Amino acid sequence: MRFSLIDRIDVLEPGKRIAAVKSLSMAEEYLADHFPGFPVMPGVLMLEAMTQASAWLVRVTEDFAHSMVVLQEARNVKYGQFVRPGQTLEVSAQIVEHGEKETKVKAQGEMNGQVTLRGQLILRRYNLAEESPAKATIDASLIEELRSQLALLCPVEIGHGS
């Protein structure tokens, strides 16, 4: 993951749910173009924030068994309101179904108690070594980096809320 749209994880219950936040600041580079004079977080990035939070839930649920957790499908995504600089997007997700290679989650973003977006996501999980056994060391390196990122994002003990 090259950029993070999650600033902090407040609740992380493996196999169940996650609650995370993204505080939007004027320093976000994309705001210069989206839109000049009316800066708002693009809908696709709000969806990406939901996807990233959901991916953390999946990783912890399976104790980082896969180096890759990617969005396979987004269903019934509905948007409600804009998120502007100075506002905080609160993202939550719950696991609906955890299969062998896919996880379905119900996710939403809120701001000040108002829903900004919601939808169902299907995340696919895999390791690079499944394509080429020589890539197993890359998987191990990615998983180590993801564990380090989680330690920075999640100040609460895993399995407990704030």
HUVENCOR-V324237 format. One line per field, one symbol per residue. ss: DSSP state (A for helix, B for strand, O for the rest). Layout:
ss: ???
This chain:
ss: OOOOOOOBBBBBBOOOBBBBBBBOOOOOAAAAOOOOOOOOOOAAAAAAAAAAAAAAAAAAAOOOOOOBBBBBBBBBBBBOOOOOOOOBBBBBBBBBBBOOOBBBBBBBBBBOOBBBBBBBBBBBBBOAAAOOAAAAAAAAAAAAAAAAAAAAAOOOOOOOOO
